[in-house]
Amino acid sequence: MRNLIIALVLTLSVLSCKNETKKDVTNQHKNHNKTSDKKEVPKKKVLSPHTSAMEMIGDAHIHIDYSSPGVRGRIIFGGLVGYDDVWQAGAHNATWIETNKDLIINDEVLPKGKYGFFTIPSKKDWTIMINKNWNQHGKDDYNEKDDVMRFKVTPTILDKITEHLEYKVKKISETEGTISLAWEKVTINFSFMINQ
């Protein structure tokens, strides 16, 4: 009888330990699931992502660096970007253009180098300014005296919206290319030649 009682106590002890172990494992699983159920904080979407456009045309490397704002249901030209005001042709820092070869734009020579790219949008014609002060925030430090080139282009109205500002450098031949800017329903472009 005494042996039977000892055996019964031992059996109850073992079962009790197994239940405790099961509870611990179950709790660990519950805690683990709680951790994995937590939603990751989504990264904030960049509203004006930094990007670039570039192309090799013959030996010339043309590079445009800019931040690309979105339309997001707004009126852009004549609204967010006022007509007849200087615009840094992008968001945040001024857009810049760099070339490792001299270019001919609008019958003028643009020496190789890095330049700020600014515009003055209007309903009829846009003024393009290529400025020696390429490293500036927005148009804060823009000074017309630093323009190395200034010329006019006529905008084209598009059928569909270009949601994000987009520059393109397009190769026409080994010595010629075009640069374009499109945003909202407006696009402008101009051609250039490599100065041989």
Secondary structure as GFF3:
##gff-version 3
##sequence-region A 1 196
A	DSSP	alpha_helix	2	37	.	.	.	ID=ss1
A	DSSP	beta_strand	50	57	.	.	.	ID=ss2
A	DSSP	beta_strand	60	67	.	.	.	ID=ss3
A	DSSP	beta_strand	96	99	.	.	.	ID=ss4
A	DSSP	beta_strand	103	105	.	.	.	ID=ss5
A	DSSP	beta_strand	108	110	.	.	.	ID=ss6
A	DSSP	beta_strand	113	120	.	.	.	ID=ss7
A	DSSP	beta_strand	126	131	.	.	.	ID=ss8
A	DSSP	three_ten_helix	144	146	.	.	.	ID=ss9
A	DSSP	beta_strand	147	153	.	.	.	ID=ss10
A	DSSP	beta_strand	156	171	.	.	.	ID=ss11
A	DSSP	beta_strand	176	194	.	.	.	ID=ss12
###
